[in-house]
């Protein structure tokens, strides 16, 4: 009670200064505190329990990005209506001037697939697919941070990738309407699915 009383006294004394600057500083600071309170909400999402140490670091880097504010989400309507395991939306600029986007993991779809094809080592495969999907989408987050509000490739491997990766892009109806640049963006994301250290590198370099 005493702490609350002192806080209210401080606020009242602060506003007695009567300047617009003091009012602006107070509300701006309060807004930043409110934003900070939202960090870590991803820990309540289903996919989080399947992340390894690198995955936990990656989702935290995405969540705390400074160039684009990402909202981690799970099992959105787009997950039901499209053949996605995850996706990142293009950035939009809000009225406060912040770029915002969504990183989504379609964990229910991943779980249904794993239940159907990998009954014997279910937990291990779920961890593998969910961490790989997060690595893929987190690289898209870094691509977005670099060239917001658009995705741009980094030039990984000078655009050369293995046949298995090329087939995932060129052979999928999901990417049928891609431009050549879009194909590169996707191939880079497939390339890092088993390379979390590269995802961490690009997030730190371009999102902060």
Residue pairs with C-beta under 8 A, 6 or more apart in sequence:
11 26
14 22
14 26
15 22
15 23
15 26
35 69
39 63
39 64
40 60
40 63
41 63
41 72
42 48
42 59
42 63
42 72
45 72
45 73
45 74
45 105
45 107
46 74
46 75
46 107
46 108
47 74
47 105
47 107
47 110
47 130
47 134
48 56
48 59
50 107
50 123
50 126
50 127
50 130
50 131
51 59
51 127
51 130
51 131
51 134
52 127
52 131
54 131
54 196
54 197
54 200
55 130
55 131
55 134
55 135
55 196
57 196
57 200
58 134
58 135
58 138
58 196
58 199
58 200
58 203
59 72
59 134
59 138
61 138
61 200
61 203
61 204
61 207
62 70
62 72
62 103
62 138
62 141
62 203
62 207
63 70
63 72
65 141
65 145
65 203
65 207
65 208
66 207
66 208
67 99
67 145
67 148
67 206
67 207
67 208
68 91
68 99
68 100
68 101
68 141
68 144
68 145
68 148
68 207
69 98
69 99
69 100
69 101
70 88
70 100
70 101
70 102
70 103
70 141
71 100
71 101
71 102
71 103
72 102
72 103
72 104
72 105
73 102
73 103
73 104
73 105
74 104
74 105
74 106
74 107
75 106
75 107
75 108
75 109
76 102
76 104
76 106
78 84
78 87
78 104
79 104
79 106
79 108
79 109
82 174
83 173
83 174
84 104
84 106
84 109
84 174
85 105
85 106
85 109
85 110
85 129
85 133
86 103
86 104
86 105
86 106
86 133
86 134
86 136
86 137
87 104
87 106
87 137
87 140
88 101
88 102
88 103
88 104
88 137
88 140
88 141
88 144
88 151
89 101
89 102
89 104
90 101
90 144
90 149
90 150
90 151
91 99
91 100
91 101
91 144
91 148
91 149
91 150
92 99
92 100
92 101
92 149
93 99
93 100
93 149
94 100
99 148
99 149
101 141
101 144
103 137
103 138
103 140
103 141
104 137
105 130
105 133
105 134
105 137
106 133
107 130
110 126
110 129
110 130
110 133
111 126
113 129
114 122
114 125
114 126
114 129
115 122
118 125
131 196
132 193
132 194
133 193
135 192
135 193
135 194
135 195
135 196
135 199
136 189
136 190
136 192
136 193
137 189
138 199
138 203
139 188
139 189
139 192
139 198
139 199
139 202
140 151
140 185
140 189
141 203
141 207
142 154
142 199
142 202
142 203
142 205
142 206
142 207
143 151
143 152
143 153
143 154
143 185
143 188
143 189
143 202
143 206
144 150
144 151
145 203
145 206
145 207
146 152
146 154
146 206
151 182
151 185
152 181
152 185
153 159
153 181
153 184
153 185
153 188
154 188
154 202
156 188
156 191
156 192
156 198
157 191
159 184
159 187
161 187
161 190
161 191
165 187
165 190
165 191
166 187
168 186
168 187
168 190
169 175
169 178
169 183
169 186
169 187
169 190
170 183
175 182
175 183
175 186
178 186
192 198
192 199
